Amino acid sequence: MTPLEIAHQIEELTRQEKDAVDRAHAATLAREKAQADEAAADAAIDHIRNERAHLCNLLRYEQSSEFVPQAYKLAAKLGRKTTERKH
């Protein structure tokens, strides 16, 4: 091999190395984005499940015998306050 051929081989290997480093970097960025997306999806799932549990509990409470009397008491109390404000 001549010195010129060796220099061309070195340039080619340098180019291949740069391409490999770029691919590795892109893969790292894609992995990090996927992890961030997964974390966001997990947080959304947790939020949805908590909200659903809260609503289920609220529905159970509203269907219980305790809710109706308390609702009427609250409505009566609010009605008095509204009436008091009108006078």
CORCORPE-V731946 format. One record per pair of residues at least 24 apart in sequence whose ideal C-beta (glycine too) atoms are under 10 Angstrom apart, sorted by sequence separation. I is the first residue (numbers start at 0). GAP is how many residues later the second one is. D is the distance in whole Angstrom. If there is no record, write none. Layout:
I/GAP/D
I/GAP/D
This chain:
none
